[in-house]
Amino acid sequence: MGGVDAGRSAAAGEEAETDLRSRLLACLGGPWPEPCELRPQVHDTMQREGYRIERASYEAEPGDRVPAMLLVPEGAGGGRPAPAVAVWHQHNGEWHLGKSEPAGLAGNPMHHTGVALVREGYVVLCPDALCFEQRRDPAGVLQGGNFERFEFLRYVVAGKCMAWKNILDMRRAVDYLCSRPEVDPDRIGCYGHSMGSTHTWLVGPWEPRLKCLVGNCCLPTYAAIHRTRLLHCFPNFIPGWLQYGDTPDVCGLIAPRALHLNFGAADGGSPIEEVREGVRTIAAAYEAAGAPEHFSYDIEPGAGHVLSPSMWRRASDCLRRHLRG
């Protein structure tokens, strides 16, 4: 009887997860469109010591071309494909920055994480998110946050949201990585800081090709947002989702694939009281999926909204463990 009961319990759990996933998709804006042709282009190449940077682009949707930086280590390709990591850039109210920061060409050296990863032997893709760097208002009318607000509202009135579009774009980034001969398609992960961390747990439930996902400093629950009157970036807001769950419930749908999250105990963008409750929710989802060892997190005492050396060590260790073995 124990085996029968366990089987029924597992089936009930799978049914509940499927139901939650379908509700999430409906809140995001509905089914993803059939992928269009990537139509990839490499616009120019910059040589660096031990790797090259390709200024590339590909289509996320027909006519919607995503500019990106691809960092390729020496020796990748030629019958020796390498593991790959997509790096989702931060927000920080710096709409003029996107892919160039993790690619090491601009911004804060703390966040030149694409360079750190390519030097470890990964192929690294750093795309621009909608509204950032080369994806700002093409008409040149709305500047900075005004264009981001415009795009968020444009998607809302169409029955979707910014998160829906971000997820679609990230799935196309994985398509692009899989199209490259230098990449081992069975060893792809992603990393992001701040908004990039939000992007990490947003795309996770929808992209099984991501075998390891790492987020740094961003799990703002709606409970915390409402308690602290927190104004946060638009991808965090999924219309209607609060009736079914909170942001940690989205993270739980990544199970059983590897997920690591870093937090700073003094980070006002992710109030730590709700983070502590949220990681328990995620851990319970991984336990139910039979993979408790694939979820890990760390809360660094005294740290704020930063990528500290110890945070980066934990992030890179997780990627190395699951993508390089």
N, C-alpha and C positions, 0 to 999 in steps of 0.2 A: 504493500500500500504506500510505503514511503516513496518509492520510485514514481508511482502514479501521481501522488500529491505534488512531488517536486516537478514533474512534467507539466502538470496543470498550472502550477505557480509560475514556471518559466514562460509558458504560453500566455498567461495573463499579463505577465510583465512585458512581453514583446508586443502584445496587443495595445497595452497602455502607452508604450513608447511610440508605436505607429500612430496612435490617435493624437498624442501630443505633438509629434512632428507634423502631422497634417494640419493641425490647428496653427502651429507656428508658420507654416507656409502660407496659409490663408491670411494671417495677420500681416506677414511681410508684403503680400501683394499678389500671391497666386503663383501658378507653375512657371518654371523657367522656360524661356523660348528655346527652340531647337538651335544648337550652335551654328552660327554662320561660319563661312570660311575665315580662317585667321588672317589671310593675306599679309604674312609677316614681311617686314622690311628691316634691313640693317642700314642705317644712314651713315655712320662712320665708326671708326675704331680708334681707341686710345690705348697705347701700350703702357703698362706699368710693370714694375719689377715683380715678376712671378705670376702676373695675370694680365688680361686685357679687359677693357671696358668697351662694350658695343652699345652705341645709341641705337636702340631698336624701337619698333612699334608693331602693333597687331590690332586687329579689329575685335572689339568686344561684342558689338552689334553692328549691323550694316551701316557704314558711314561714321561709326563712332570708334576712332582710332586711339589706342592707349599708348602714350609714349612711355618708354621704360629704359632702364640701364641693365644690361646683362654683364655680369662679371664672371669671367671664365678663367680658371687656373691653368697654368701651363701643364700640359700632359693630359688634360681631359679630352676625350674623343679618341678617334683613331682606334676604335675597338676597345677603349678603356673608359666607358662612361662613368661619370662621377655622381655622387649624391648631390641633391640640389635643395636650396632653401629660398623660398619667396619671402622677402622682407617688406612688410607693410609699414609705411612711414608714419610718423606722429602728426598731430594737429598743431598744437601749441600756438594757435592763432597766427601761424606763419604760412599764409596761403601761397606766398611766392616760392616756398620750399616744398618739395615732395621727394621724388626719387633721388635727387642729387645729394641729399643729406646721408642716407645710408650708403650711397655709392662713394662717399668720401670726397665729393667735389664741392661741398658747401655746408654751411650750418655748424652745429656743435660737434666737435670731435668725439664727444661721449657717444653720439649716435651714428658714428661711422661703422655700423655693425656689419654692413655688407662687405666692407674691406676686411674686417676681422675674420669673417666666415670664408671668403675666397682664399685667404691665406692659410686656412685650415684644409683647403682642398675641395670645398663645395663650389658648384656653379650657383650663382646668386642672381636672382631677378628682383629688381627694385622698380615697380611701376608707380606712376602717378595716380593717386586717387582722384575721383571727380572733384573739381573745384580747386585743385592744387597745381602749382607750377605751370606746366604746359596745358593743363585742363581748366584754366580759369576762363572767365566769360569770353567766348570767341568774338562777341560783338564789341567787347571793350566798354560796355556800358556800366556794369555792376562790378564794384571792386571788393576784394577781400570777402568778409563775412556776408556781405549783401548778396553776392552770387550764390554762396552756399545756402543761405536761407531761401533764395528764389528757387534753387533746384530741389531742396527738401519739399517746399510747398507744391512745386510742380508735380512731383511724384505723388504727394498725398492726394491731390485732387484727381489724379489718374487712378486712385485706388491702390497705390503702392507706397513705398517709403524709401528714404535714402539707403537704409540697410539692404533692401532688396537689390538696388542697383550696385552697391558695393560688393555684395556677395556674387552677383553675376559677373562683375569685372574680375574678381579674384579667381573664380572658377576658370575664366578664360586665361588668366595668368598661368594656372596649372596646365591648361591645354598647351600654352606656348612652351612651357618647360618640357612637356612630354614630346613636343615636336623637334626638340633640339637633339642632335646626335651625341652631344657631349654629356647628356643627362641620362642617368639610370631611372626610368620611370617608376620603379618599385621602391625608390629611396628618396622621396620628396617630403620636405617638411616646411614649416613656416614659422616666422618670428615677427613680433611687433611690439612696439612700446607705445603706451598711452592710447591714442586712437588706433594705432596699429595693433594693440592688444585686443581692443574691442573687435577689430576686423578679424583677428585670429579666431576668437570664439564665435563670431557670427558665421564665418565660412565653414567652421569645423563640421557641423552636422550635415553639410551638403556636399562635402568634398572628400570622399573616402580615399582618394589618392594621396592625401596628406597623412603620412604615417606618424608624424610627430609634430605637435603644435605647442608653441611656447609664447606666453604673453607676459609683458612686464608693465605693472602699474596701471591696471584699469579693469575693475569690475564694479562699476557704479550700479548698485541695485536701485530699483524704483523706490523701495522702502527708504533707502538712504537719501536719494534725490528729494523725496517728498519731505522727509524729516528735516533736512538741512537747507531746503530751498536752493538746491544746487542746479545751476545752469550748466548743462553739459553739451557735448557736440552731438550733432543730429543722428549719427548712426546708432546711438544708444536707444533711440526711441522707436519702438515697434508698435504701431497702432493696435489697440485691442488686446495686446499680449498679457496685460496685468490680470485679466480675468482667468487666465490659465496658469500663469507662473510668473517668475521674475527672471532676471538675467542669468542667475546660476542654473536655472532649469534649462536654458539654452545650452550652456556649457555641458550639462549632463548628457545631452544628446550626442556628444562627441565620443562617448564611451563605445567600445573598449580601446580606442586608439590612444596613444600616449599624449598626455596633456600636462604641462607644467605652468604654473602661474606664480609670479613674484609680486610682492606688495611691500610698500613702505608703511610702517605703522603710523607715520605722521602725514600721510598723503591725503590732503583734503579732497582730492578728486575721487577717491574711493574710500569713504568713511569706514574705518577699520571695524567698528562694531558690527556692521552689516556684512562686511567681508568675512568675518569669522563665522557667521551663520551661513553665508553663501558657500564657503568651501565645504562645510558639512553636507550641504545639499548635493554638491558635485560628487563628493566622496561616496555618498549613499547611492548615486546613480552608477558609479563605477563598481561598487560592491554588488549591485543588482545585476550588472553586466558580466560579473565573474572576473573582473580585471582590476581589483583594487590597487594593485601595484603600478598600474599605468597612469594613475593620477597622483601628482605631487604639487606641493605649494610651499612657499616660504614667506613669512612676514618678518621683515628686517626692522628691528627696534630702532627708533629715532630717525629712520630714513623717510624722506618725502617723495616727491614725484621725480625720481631720478633713476638712472641706470648705474648703480654702484658697481665697483669691480666684483664684489661677491655676487650680486644679482646676475651679472654677465657670466660669471663662472658657472653658476647653476644653470643658466639658459644654455650655454654652449655644451656643458656636460650632458644635458638631456638630449640635445640634438645629436651629439656624438654617439651616445649610447644606443639610440634607436635608429639612426641612419647609417652609422658606420660599423656598428656591432663591436 
